[in-house]
Amino acid sequence: MASGKATEQDELAESLNDLFTNVSAMIKGELQGTNNVLELLEKMNIRVAEEYKGFGDVASGLRIFVEQLKSKSSTFDEYVLQLDTIEQHVTEFEAVISMLDKYVSMLESKMQSVYQIPPP
């Protein structure tokens, strides 16, 4: 009976040993899978960082270009104001010319009526 009990304990110990070995192998496999996923994620992050580094350089170049355009456009603002002023003066000058034209026409009519010259 003692030998049967010892045999049962040996089988139980062996089963427990197999159980722990298998659980250990399963945990190692899961940890290895997690490690592989993390390594893949790290490689993907490095690749994306390299890709976006190029975009950063492009964005920096665009920012400089926009600043140059702004500085150039600010110099044009002065010319635009000058053109607006000239346009206003031309409009006023056209009004004066129109008034003078009417006055000259009136004078011409008066002169023709005074001298009674037939119109051409």
NORWO-V253046 format. One line per field, one symbol per residue. phi: phi as a letter, one per 40 degrees, with the letter a starting at -180 (. if undefined). psi: psi as a letter, one per 40 degrees, with the letter a starting at -180 (. if undefined). Layout:
# NORWO-V253046
phi=???
psi=???
This chain:
# NORWO-V253046
phi=.cccccccccccccccccccccccccccccccccccccccccccccccccccccccccccccccccccccccccccdccccccccccccccccccccccccccccccccccccccfcccc
psi=ddddddddddddddddddddddddddddddddddddddddddddddddddddddddddddddddddddddddddddddddddddddddddddddddddddddddddddddddddefhii.
